[in-house]
Amino acid sequence: MRYHRAPVSLAVCAALALLVGCGGGAVSESDKSPAPSGSSGSGGVPPVPEAGRGPAAGKGSKDPDDVNGDGYRDLVVPVTPRSDPDEGPGITHERVGVVFGSAHGLDPATRAVYGRGDLGLPPAAASGGDDDNVAADAVTVADLDGDGFPDFVAPAGGTDVEVGGISMGRNVPYIAWGTPTGPGGAGTKATPLQLPSGVSEFGIGIDVRGDFDGDGHPDVAGVSRDTGTVWILYGPFSRSGAPARSGTLPGADGTLYADALDPAGKPKVTALLLHHMDDGEQTSGTLYADPRTGTGREVRKGNAYAFGDFDGDGRRDLAIGDDGSRNDEPGSETEAPDVEDSLSVYPGAGGAPTTYRLPTAPAAARTDYGPGGYLAADPDGDGRDGILVATYDGATLIDGSERRTVRRRGPARTGGKKIPAKWRHARPYAAADFDADGRDEVVMGWGADALFGLYGQRPTHWWITSGASGRDVTSFALTQGP
């Protein structure tokens, strides 16, 4: 499962009690506030789900997104409890939520939330006012030791180090080992990832997972904080946190994105994209279609991406293009005509890319941050992925010559506040086949916080669509208030 480029973003156990219990899986009574109005089965406003319960113990699975190993795919989401109104805008309270799957797909009543303590992580170097703070988009889920229960890899700041006159906290990733009921657990401690000797003194962040050598064991990769070197740590990993081996790829500083792991756990080389740094403007990247070769291909400018089989030939392709963000410095607010409102698909078989025009946003709707990224989705189950493109009123699915809109909207008012019309649309968050019927469901998310309206952060309301239709398999709100 891949999440789109836009970042997504919970205080102490007591503050979370209205949503879910603490302790890595035990769930308490849900919020007693009245559920929002609207039909949950036809794109209406999602209700608060029934009182939650923890997941059943699994026996192990090869699906990299089956968190408790019970044979059903799960969904990792950000959870943001209500903040103290006296706190400043820089204070965050974030947790990692998991909605567990079932024979009928995702079950909102079976859920868990994890803070740093639940995962056994040491305190973060910069907690932002919350020592239990851990963001979902900073966590990489991968079964590193191959026991059938995916592990959570999360950052933890170490002591400050100084190199070349620059002082910075050393970034050391930690592994919260998976169990039959989810990662971590009472009294457990996460294991520091053993980094190769050549990694910078500043450490490294783990950005992505994949099977970069095609041996069937999940690997993880990140970019060195000072040199920009791409490091790949190959699995399987020992319980002491040591990779089987490590290696590097050439490239400049940037952000890594990887293709999806095979949901059945089959060995298959995972492509890797190093997207070059940007300040809002659209920038290019280097595509390592087969990281084993160490040879990359330069691809066009574009800050949105998706890996998928978009031509139906059985090979994985890369879609990359304009996500609508712009550098707002004078003279830099526009993009070249070949970049503006377009995306290109680089075929997995090689050859020239095919370019598609994107829906043109109304001038009044445009922002410097864009509407979000792309997702690959196969909602009709024909074996060919479509490209789900975030727009300023939802999303557009580009599937060959066909285009379909996917829209969900949040309430007009919440918490006594009126929501601006331009911020009521949900954004695409993920796509996967959660009910094993051969067709992908699309996950749309929405939040009332202004950070969602601007950047897509802090979603609280979720729709799991029936394909790309106006019907929902389920919908729910993970929120503490009305």
Secondary structure as UniProt FT lines:
FT   HELIX           13..16
FT   TURN            17..19
FT   TURN            40..43
FT   TURN            64..65
FT   TURN            67..68
FT   STRAND          75..79
FT   TURN            85..86
FT   TURN            89..90
FT   STRAND          95..102
FT   TURN            103..104
FT   STRAND          105..114
FT   HELIX           116..119
FT   TURN            128..129
FT   TURN            131..132
FT   HELIX           136..138
FT   STRAND          140..142
FT   TURN            144..145
FT   STRAND          151..163
FT   TURN            164..165
FT   STRAND          166..176
FT   TURN            180..181
FT   TURN            186..187
FT   STRAND          191..192
FT   TURN            197..198
FT   TURN            201..202
FT   STRAND          203..204
FT   STRAND          208..210
FT   TURN            212..213
FT   STRAND          219..224
FT   TURN            225..227
FT   STRAND          230..234
FT   TURN            239..240
FT   STRAND          245..249
FT   STRAND          254..258
FT   TURN            263..264
FT   STRAND          272..276
FT   STRAND          285..288
FT   HELIX           291..293
FT   STRAND          297..299
FT   STRAND          304..308
FT   STRAND          317..321
FT   TURN            330..331
FT   TURN            337..341
FT   STRAND          342..346
FT   TURN            348..349
FT   STRAND          354..357
FT   HELIX           363..365
FT   STRAND          374..377
FT   TURN            379..380
FT   STRAND          386..391
FT   TURN            392..393
FT   STRAND          394..399
FT   TURN            400..401
FT   STRAND          402..406
FT   STRAND          413..414
FT   TURN            415..416
FT   STRAND          417..418
FT   HELIX           421..423
FT   STRAND          427..432
FT   STRAND          441..446
FT   HELIX           450..455
FT   STRAND          461..465
FT   TURN            467..468
FT   STRAND          472..477
//
